[in-house]
Amino acid sequence: MAVKIESLNARRALEALGANIKTARLKRRISVKGFAERAGVSESTITRLEKGAIRQKPISALVRCGR
């Protein structure tokens, strides 16, 4: 289930975070599929995350990817 973000600043921050994640992924030449496998989530989850459409599960996936 998607988390409804009411704050405009929070939505903008999530969109910026998603853009930064995508930029970093592309600089490292990691595909969406490869990134999803590393994070243990689906490709659609990564795509939503990069668009700033975050759900609860990807937050824990981000922590795993950051390690």
C-alpha positions in Angstrom: 0.0 0.0 0.0 1.3 3.4 -0.9 2.0 5.9 1.9 0.0 9.1 1.3 2.4 12.1 1.7 0.5 15.2 2.5 3.4 17.6 2.9 4.5 19.2 -0.3 8.1 19.4 1.1 8.1 15.7 1.9 6.8 14.8 -1.6 9.5 17.0 -3.2 12.2 15.4 -1.0 11.0 11.9 -2.0 11.1 12.9 -5.6 14.6 14.3 -5.2 15.7 11.2 -3.4 14.3 9.0 -6.2 16.1 11.1 -8.8 19.4 10.8 -6.8 19.0 7.0 -6.5 18.4 6.7 -10.3 21.4 9.0 -11.1 23.7 6.9 -8.8 22.4 3.6 -10.3 23.0 4.8 -13.8 26.5 6.1 -13.0 27.3 2.7 -11.7 25.7 1.1 -14.8 23.4 -1.0 -12.7 20.1 -2.0 -14.4 16.8 -1.7 -12.7 16.7 -5.5 -12.6 20.2 -5.8 -11.0 19.4 -3.1 -8.5 16.1 -4.8 -7.6 17.8 -8.1 -7.1 20.4 -6.5 -4.8 17.6 -4.8 -2.8 15.4 -7.9 -2.7 12.4 -6.1 -4.3 10.7 -6.1 -7.6 11.7 -4.0 -10.6 8.4 -2.1 -10.3 9.3 -1.2 -6.7 12.6 0.3 -7.9 10.8 2.2 -10.7 8.2 3.6 -8.2 11.0 4.5 -5.8 12.9 6.4 -8.5 9.8 8.3 -9.3 9.2 9.3 -5.7 6.1 7.1 -5.3 7.4 5.4 -2.2 5.8 2.6 -0.3 6.7 1.2 3.1 8.6 -1.9 1.9 11.2 0.0 -0.2 12.4 1.9 2.8 13.8 -1.3 4.3 15.2 -2.1 0.8 17.1 1.2 0.7 18.8 0.3 3.9 19.9 -3.0 2.5 21.2 -1.3 -0.7 23.1 1.2 1.3 25.3 -1.4 2.9 
